[in-house]
Amino acid sequence: MKEKILVLEDEIGIRSFVSINLKREGYEIIEAGSGSEAIEKITEHNDISIALLDVMLPDMSGIEVCKYIRPSWYNNAYCKSSRRRQARRIYIWCR
């Protein structure tokens, strides 16, 4: 069975790029374009192994999504990236 990865990103181009490359590596991808959609997908798919979360989203922040999944997930790590000279954090949560 393929490991499932949730990709939460509101910009479709970035989400598609990440998803395509992860699919090429053999992962099953669950995509979400908003925080509320991500929470819905996490509830539907209780076998997601990793969640890649954008922080700046239209409806709620990726940090709020982190707070939702944090009680049942562990092994968290994060990396920073810059975009348009503004620092953004991409949180990576593993089950």
N, CA, C and O atoms as a GROMACS GRO file, in nm:
protein
  380
    1MET      N    1   0.084  -0.119   0.000
    1MET     CA    2   0.000   0.000   0.000
    1MET      C    3   0.088   0.125   0.000
    1MET      O    4   0.186   0.132   0.074
    2LYS      N    5   0.054   0.221  -0.083
    2LYS     CA    6   0.130   0.346  -0.091
    2LYS      C    7   0.104   0.432   0.031
    2LYS      O    8  -0.007   0.436   0.084
    3GLU      N    9   0.209   0.501   0.075
    3GLU     CA   10   0.189   0.599   0.183
    3GLU      C   11   0.115   0.719   0.127
    3GLU      O   12   0.139   0.762   0.014
    4LYS      N   13   0.023   0.774   0.208
    4LYS     CA   14  -0.054   0.891   0.168
    4LYS      C   15   0.009   1.018   0.224
    4LYS      O   16   0.050   1.023   0.340
    5ILE      N   17   0.016   1.120   0.139
    5ILE     CA   18   0.068   1.250   0.181
    5ILE      C   19  -0.039   1.354   0.150
    5ILE      O   20  -0.092   1.360   0.040
    6LEU      N   21  -0.070   1.436   0.250
    6LEU     CA   22  -0.160   1.549   0.230
    6LEU      C   23  -0.077   1.670   0.189
    6LEU      O   24   0.020   1.705   0.256
    7VAL      N   25  -0.115   1.732   0.078
    7VAL     CA   26  -0.049   1.854   0.032
    7VAL      C   27  -0.150   1.967   0.042
    7VAL      O   28  -0.247   1.971  -0.033
    8LEU      N   29  -0.126   2.058   0.136
    8LEU     CA   30  -0.214   2.174   0.157
    8LEU      C   31  -0.144   2.298   0.103
    8LEU      O   32  -0.045   2.344   0.160
    9GLU      N   33  -0.196   2.351  -0.005
    9GLU     CA   34  -0.140   2.470  -0.069
    9GLU      C   35  -0.252   2.536  -0.148
    9GLU      O   36  -0.319   2.471  -0.228
   10ASP      N   37  -0.272   2.666  -0.127
   10ASP     CA   38  -0.380   2.735  -0.196
   10ASP      C   39  -0.344   2.775  -0.339
   10ASP      O   40  -0.434   2.797  -0.421
   11GLU      N   41  -0.217   2.784  -0.371
   11GLU     CA   42  -0.176   2.819  -0.507
   11GLU      C   43  -0.168   2.691  -0.590
   11GLU      O   44  -0.081   2.606  -0.567
   12ILE      N   45  -0.258   2.678  -0.686
   12ILE     CA   46  -0.273   2.555  -0.763
   12ILE      C   47  -0.145   2.513  -0.834
   12ILE      O   48  -0.116   2.394  -0.842
   13GLY      N   49  -0.068   2.608  -0.885
   13GLY     CA   50   0.056   2.574  -0.955
   13GLY      C   51   0.157   2.506  -0.863
   13GLY      O   52   0.218   2.406  -0.901
   14ILE      N   53   0.174   2.560  -0.745
   14ILE     CA   54   0.267   2.501  -0.647
   14ILE      C   55   0.216   2.365  -0.602
   14ILE      O   56   0.292   2.269  -0.596
   15ARG      N   57   0.085   2.358  -0.570
   15ARG     CA   58   0.025   2.232  -0.525
   15ARG      C   59   0.042   2.124  -0.632
   15ARG      O   60   0.077   2.010  -0.600
   16SER      N   61   0.017   2.158  -0.757
   16SER     CA   62   0.031   2.061  -0.865
   16SER      C   63   0.175   2.014  -0.882
   16SER      O   64   0.201   1.895  -0.899
   17PHE      N   65   0.268   2.108  -0.875
   17PHE     CA   66   0.411   2.075  -0.888
   17PHE      C   67   0.454   1.977  -0.779
   17PHE      O   68   0.519   1.876  -0.807
   18VAL      N   69   0.419   2.007  -0.655
   18VAL     CA   70   0.456   1.920  -0.543
   18VAL      C   71   0.390   1.784  -0.558
   18VAL      O   72   0.454   1.680  -0.543
   19SER      N   73   0.261   1.784  -0.589
   19SER     CA   74   0.186   1.659  -0.601
   19SER      C   75   0.240   1.569  -0.712
   19SER      O   76   0.257   1.449  -0.692
   20ILE      N   77   0.266   1.628  -0.829
   20ILE     CA   78   0.318   1.549  -0.942
   20ILE      C   79   0.450   1.483  -0.906
   20ILE      O   80   0.471   1.365  -0.935
   21ASN      N   81   0.538   1.558  -0.842
   21ASN     CA   82   0.669   1.502  -0.809
   21ASN      C   83   0.661   1.395  -0.700
   21ASN      O   84   0.736   1.298  -0.704
   22LEU      N   85   0.570   1.412  -0.606
   22LEU     CA   86   0.553   1.308  -0.504
   22LEU      C   87   0.489   1.182  -0.562
   22LEU      O   88   0.523   1.071  -0.523
   23LYS      N   89   0.396   1.201  -0.656
   23LYS     CA   90   0.335   1.085  -0.724
   23LYS      C   91   0.441   1.007  -0.801
   23LYS      O   92   0.439   0.884  -0.802
   24ARG      N   93   0.532   1.078  -0.864
   24ARG     CA   94   0.642   1.012  -0.938
   24ARG      C   95   0.728   0.927  -0.846
   24ARG      O   96   0.788   0.828  -0.890
   25GLU      N   97   0.735   0.965  -0.721
   25GLU     CA   98   0.814   0.890  -0.623
   25GLU      C   99   0.734   0.776  -0.560
   25GLU      O  100   0.786   0.702  -0.476
   26GLY      N  101   0.608   0.761  -0.602
   26GLY     CA  102   0.530   0.647  -0.557
   26GLY      C  103   0.432   0.672  -0.443
   26GLY      O  104   0.375   0.577  -0.389
   27TYR      N  105   0.412   0.797  -0.406
   27TYR     CA  106   0.319   0.828  -0.298
   27TYR      C  107   0.178   0.852  -0.352
   27TYR      O  108   0.161   0.893  -0.466
   28GLU      N  109   0.080   0.826  -0.268
   28GLU     CA  110  -0.058   0.863  -0.300
   28GLU      C  111  -0.081   1.001  -0.241
   28GLU      O  112  -0.052   1.024  -0.123
   29ILE      N  113  -0.133   1.093  -0.320
   29ILE     CA  114  -0.145   1.232  -0.278
   29ILE      C  115  -0.290   1.268  -0.253
   29ILE      O  116  -0.378   1.237  -0.333
   30ILE      N  117  -0.314   1.334  -0.141
   30ILE     CA  118  -0.442   1.393  -0.108
   30ILE      C  119  -0.420   1.544  -0.112
   30ILE      O  120  -0.337   1.596  -0.037
   31GLU      N  121  -0.492   1.615  -0.199
   31GLU     CA  122  -0.471   1.758  -0.215
   31GLU      C  123  -0.581   1.838  -0.146
   31GLU      O  124  -0.696   1.796  -0.141
   32ALA      N  125  -0.542   1.953  -0.093
   32ALA     CA  126  -0.636   2.047  -0.033
   32ALA      C  127  -0.591   2.188  -0.067
   32ALA      O  128  -0.471   2.218  -0.068
   33GLY      N  129  -0.688   2.275  -0.095
   33GLY     CA  130  -0.658   2.413  -0.131
   33GLY      C  131  -0.690   2.514  -0.023
   33GLY      O  132  -0.665   2.633  -0.039
   34SER      N  133  -0.744   2.465   0.089
   34SER     CA  134  -0.776   2.554   0.201
   34SER      C  135  -0.762   2.476   0.331
   34SER      O  136  -0.758   2.353   0.330
   35GLY      N  137  -0.753   2.548   0.441
   35GLY     CA  138  -0.741   2.483   0.572
   35GLY      C  139  -0.861   2.397   0.606
   35GLY      O  140  -0.846   2.286   0.656
   36SER      N  141  -0.980   2.448   0.578
   36SER     CA  142  -1.100   2.372   0.610
   36SER      C  143  -1.110   2.245   0.525
   36SER      O  144  -1.155   2.141   0.572
   37GLU      N  145  -1.068   2.255   0.399
   37GLU     CA  146  -1.067   2.137   0.313
   37GLU      C  147  -0.966   2.035   0.364
   37GLU      O  148  -0.992   1.914   0.360
   38ALA      N  149  -0.850   2.082   0.412
   38ALA     CA  150  -0.748   1.992   0.466
   38ALA      C  151  -0.801   1.917   0.588
   38ALA      O  152  -0.780   1.796   0.601
   39ILE      N  153  -0.870   1.987   0.677
   39ILE     CA  154  -0.925   1.921   0.796
   39ILE      C  155  -1.028   1.816   0.755
   39ILE      O  156  -1.034   1.708   0.813
   40GLU      N  157  -1.109   1.850   0.655
   40GLU     CA  158  -1.208   1.754   0.604
   40GLU      C  159  -1.139   1.629   0.548
   40GLU      O  160  -1.182   1.517   0.575
   41LYS      N  161  -1.031   1.650   0.470
   41LYS     CA  162  -0.958   1.537   0.410
   41LYS      C  163  -0.889   1.453   0.517
   41LYS      O  164  -0.885   1.330   0.506
   42ILE      N  165  -0.834   1.518   0.620
   42ILE     CA  166  -0.769   1.445   0.729
   42ILE      C  167  -0.871   1.359   0.803
   42ILE      O  168  -0.841   1.247   0.843
   43THR      N  169  -0.991   1.411   0.820
   43THR     CA  170  -1.098   1.336   0.886
   43THR      C  171  -1.141   1.216   0.800
   43THR      O  172  -1.165   1.108   0.853
   44GLU      N  173  -1.152   1.237   0.669
   44GLU     CA  174  -1.193   1.130   0.577
   44GLU      C  175  -1.087   1.021   0.563
   44GLU      O  176  -1.120   0.903   0.557
   45HIS      N  177  -0.960   1.061   0.559
   45HIS     CA  178  -0.849   0.968   0.535
   45HIS      C  179  -0.765   0.959   0.662
   45HIS      O  180  -0.673   1.037   0.683
   46ASN      N  181  -0.798   0.863   0.746
   46ASN     CA  182  -0.724   0.852   0.872
   46ASN      C  183  -0.590   0.780   0.856
   46ASN      O  184  -0.522   0.753   0.955
   47ASP      N  185  -0.553   0.747   0.732
   47ASP     CA  186  -0.426   0.679   0.710
   47ASP      C  187  -0.322   0.767   0.639
   47ASP      O  188  -0.229   0.716   0.577
   48ILE      N  189  -0.339   0.898   0.647
   48ILE     CA  190  -0.239   0.991   0.591
   48ILE      C  191  -0.113   0.983   0.677
   48ILE      O  192  -0.120   0.994   0.799
   49SER      N  193   0.001   0.964   0.612
   49SER     CA  194   0.128   0.951   0.684
   49SER      C  195   0.197   1.083   0.709
   49SER      O  196   0.256   1.104   0.815
   50ILE      N  197   0.191   1.174   0.611
   50ILE     CA  198   0.263   1.301   0.620
   50ILE      C  199   0.172   1.413   0.570
   50ILE      O  200   0.096   1.394   0.474
   51ALA      N  201   0.179   1.528   0.634
   51ALA     CA  202   0.104   1.645   0.589
   51ALA      C  203   0.203   1.758   0.562
   51ALA      O  204   0.279   1.798   0.650
   52LEU      N  205   0.200   1.810   0.440
   52LEU     CA  206   0.280   1.926   0.402
   52LEU      C  207   0.184   2.045   0.400
   52LEU      O  208   0.092   2.049   0.318
   53LEU      N  209   0.205   2.140   0.488
   53LEU     CA  210   0.109   2.248   0.508
   53LEU      C  211   0.169   2.384   0.479
   53LEU      O  212   0.273   2.420   0.533
   54ASP      N  213   0.101   2.459   0.393
   54ASP     CA  214   0.135   2.599   0.372
   54ASP      C  215   0.078   2.676   0.491
   54ASP      O  216  -0.025   2.636   0.546
   55VAL      N  217   0.140   2.783   0.530
   55VAL     CA  218   0.091   2.860   0.644
   55VAL      C  219  -0.009   2.966   0.603
   55VAL      O  220  -0.113   2.983   0.667
   56MET      N  221   0.022   3.039   0.496
   56MET     CA  222  -0.065   3.150   0.455
   56MET      C  223  -0.174   3.099   0.362
   56MET      O  224  -0.149   3.069   0.245
   57LEU      N  225  -0.296   3.089   0.415
   57LEU     CA  226  -0.410   3.035   0.341
   57LEU      C  227  -0.527   3.132   0.348
   57LEU      O  228  -0.530   3.219   0.435
   58PRO      N  229  -0.623   3.120   0.256
   58PRO     CA  230  -0.733   3.216   0.253
   58PRO      C  231  -0.832   3.208   0.369
   58PRO      O  232  -0.882   3.311   0.414
   59ASP      N  233  -0.861   3.089   0.420
   59ASP     CA  234  -0.966   3.076   0.521
   59ASP      C  235  -0.915   3.061   0.663
   59ASP      O  236  -0.977   3.113   0.757
   60MET      N  237  -0.807   2.992   0.680
   60MET     CA  238  -0.745   2.974   0.812
   60MET      C  239  -0.598   2.947   0.788
   60MET      O  240  -0.559   2.908   0.678
   61SER      N  241  -0.517   2.965   0.888
   61SER     CA  242  -0.373   2.946   0.868
   61SER      C  243  -0.337   2.798   0.879
   61SER      O  244  -0.408   2.719   0.940
   62GLY      N  245  -0.225   2.764   0.819
   62GLY     CA  246  -0.172   2.629   0.832
   62GLY      C  247  -0.141   2.595   0.977
   62GLY      O  248  -0.144   2.478   1.015
   63ILE      N  249  -0.112   2.697   1.056
   63ILE     CA  250  -0.086   2.675   1.199
   63ILE      C  251  -0.212   2.625   1.269
   63ILE      O  252  -0.205   2.538   1.356
   64GLU      N  253  -0.327   2.680   1.230
   64GLU     CA  254  -0.454   2.632   1.287
   64GLU      C  255  -0.479   2.486   1.248
   64GLU      O  256  -0.530   2.408   1.328
   65VAL      N  257  -0.443   2.451   1.126
   65VAL     CA  258  -0.455   2.311   1.084
   65VAL      C  259  -0.362   2.225   1.168
   65VAL      O  260  -0.399   2.115   1.210
   66CYS      N  261  -0.241   2.275   1.193
   66CYS     CA  262  -0.146   2.202   1.279
   66CYS      C  263  -0.204   2.177   1.417
   66CYS      O  264  -0.192   2.067   1.471
   67LYS      N  265  -0.268   2.278   1.472
   67LYS     CA  266  -0.329   2.263   1.605
   67LYS      C  267  -0.437   2.157   1.605
   67LYS      O  268  -0.457   2.086   1.704
   68TYR      N  269  -0.508   2.145   1.492
   68TYR     CA  270  -0.613   2.044   1.482
   68TYR      C  271  -0.553   1.903   1.479
   68TYR      O  272  -0.603   1.813   1.546
   69ILE      N  273  -0.447   1.884   1.401
   69ILE     CA  274  -0.391   1.748   1.386
   69ILE      C  275  -0.288   1.713   1.494
   69ILE      O  276  -0.256   1.596   1.512
   70ARG      N  277  -0.237   1.811   1.563
   70ARG     CA  278  -0.128   1.789   1.658
   70ARG      C  279  -0.157   1.682   1.765
   70ARG      O  280  -0.067   1.602   1.793
   71PRO      N  281  -0.276   1.675   1.825
   71PRO     CA  282  -0.297   1.575   1.930
   71PRO      C  283  -0.277   1.430   1.885
   71PRO      O  284  -0.239   1.346   1.967
   72SER      N  285  -0.301   1.398   1.758
   72SER     CA  286  -0.290   1.259   1.715
   72SER      C  287  -0.168   1.234   1.625
   72SER      O  288  -0.148   1.121   1.580
   73TRP      N  289  -0.089   1.336   1.597
   73TRP     CA  290   0.028   1.319   1.512
   73TRP      C  291   0.154   1.350   1.592
   73TRP      O  292   0.148   1.413   1.697
   74TYR      N  293   0.268   1.303   1.541
   74TYR     CA  294   0.396   1.323   1.611
   74TYR      C  295   0.508   1.342   1.510
   74TYR      O  296   0.484   1.352   1.390
   75ASN      N  297   0.631   1.348   1.560
   75ASN     CA  298   0.750   1.364   1.476
   75ASN      C  299   0.742   1.485   1.385
   75ASN      O  300   0.761   1.474   1.264
   76ASN      N  301   0.715   1.600   1.441
   76ASN     CA  302   0.702   1.717   1.355
   76ASN      C  303   0.838   1.780   1.326
   76ASN      O  304   0.932   1.770   1.405
   77ALA      N  305   0.844   1.843   1.211
   77ALA     CA  306   0.962   1.917   1.170
   77ALA      C  307   0.913   2.030   1.081
   77ALA      O  308   0.802   2.024   1.029
   78TYR      N  309   0.994   2.131   1.064
   78TYR     CA  310   0.953   2.235   0.968
   78TYR      C  311   1.076   2.291   0.899
   78TYR      O  312   1.188   2.284   0.949
   79CYS      N  313   1.050   2.345   0.782
   79CYS     CA  314   1.158   2.412   0.710
   79CYS      C  315   1.108   2.548   0.666
   79CYS      O  316   0.987   2.567   0.648
   80LYS      N  317   1.198   2.640   0.651
   80LYS     CA  318   1.162   2.775   0.608
   80LYS      C  319   1.194   2.790   0.460
   80LYS      O  320   1.290   2.733   0.408
   81SER      N  321   1.112   2.867   0.394
   81SER     CA  322   1.143   2.904   0.257
   81SER      C  323   1.106   3.050   0.239
   81SER      O  324   1.025   3.104   0.314
   82SER      N  325   1.165   3.113   0.141
   82SER     CA  326   1.131   3.253   0.116
   82SER      C  327   1.054   3.263  -0.014
   82SER      O  328   1.078   3.188  -0.109
   83ARG      N  329   0.964   3.353  -0.014
   83ARG     CA  330   0.888   3.380  -0.136
   83ARG      C  331   0.858   3.528  -0.136
   83ARG      O  332   0.804   3.583  -0.040
   84ARG      N  333   0.895   3.593  -0.244
   84ARG     CA  334   0.874   3.738  -0.258
   84ARG      C  335   0.930   3.815  -0.138
   84ARG      O  336   0.869   3.910  -0.088
   85ARG      N  337   1.045   3.772  -0.095
   85ARG     CA  338   1.116   3.837   0.016
   85ARG      C  339   1.041   3.832   0.148
   85ARG      O  340   1.077   3.901   0.244
   86GLN      N  341   0.939   3.752   0.154
   86GLN     CA  342   0.867   3.731   0.280
   86GLN      C  343   0.895   3.589   0.326
   86GLN      O  344   0.886   3.496   0.246
   87ALA      N  345   0.927   3.572   0.449
   87ALA     CA  346   0.952   3.437   0.500
   87ALA      C  347   0.820   3.365   0.520
   87ALA      O  348   0.724   3.419   0.576
   88ARG      N  349   0.816   3.243   0.472
   88ARG     CA  350   0.700   3.157   0.492
   88ARG      C  351   0.751   3.028   0.552
   88ARG      O  352   0.860   2.983   0.519
   89ARG      N  353   0.675   2.970   0.637
   89ARG     CA  354   0.712   2.840   0.691
   89ARG      C  355   0.621   2.734   0.630
   89ARG      O  356   0.501   2.754   0.616
   90ILE      N  357   0.680   2.625   0.597
   90ILE     CA  358   0.605   2.509   0.551
   90ILE      C  359   0.621   2.404   0.660
   90ILE      O  360   0.731   2.355   0.684
   91TYR      N  361   0.513   2.370   0.725
   91TYR     CA  362   0.518   2.273   0.833
   91TYR      C  363   0.499   2.133   0.778
   91TYR      O  364   0.415   2.111   0.690
   92ILE      N  365   0.575   2.042   0.828
   92ILE     CA  366   0.567   1.902   0.787
   92ILE      C  367   0.534   1.821   0.912
   92ILE      O  368   0.612   1.817   1.007
   93TRP      N  369   0.420   1.757   0.910
   93TRP     CA  370   0.376   1.674   1.024
   93TRP      C  371   0.369   1.530   0.981
   93TRP      O  372   0.317   1.499   0.873
   94CYS      N  373   0.420   1.442   1.063
   94CYS     CA  374   0.419   1.299   1.032
   94CYS      C  375   0.340   1.224   1.137
   94CYS      O  376   0.344   1.256   1.256
   95ARG      N  377   0.269   1.125   1.092
   95ARG     CA  378   0.191   1.042   1.183
   95ARG      C  379   0.278   0.930   1.233
   95ARG      O  380   0.232   0.847   1.312
   0.00000   0.00000   0.00000
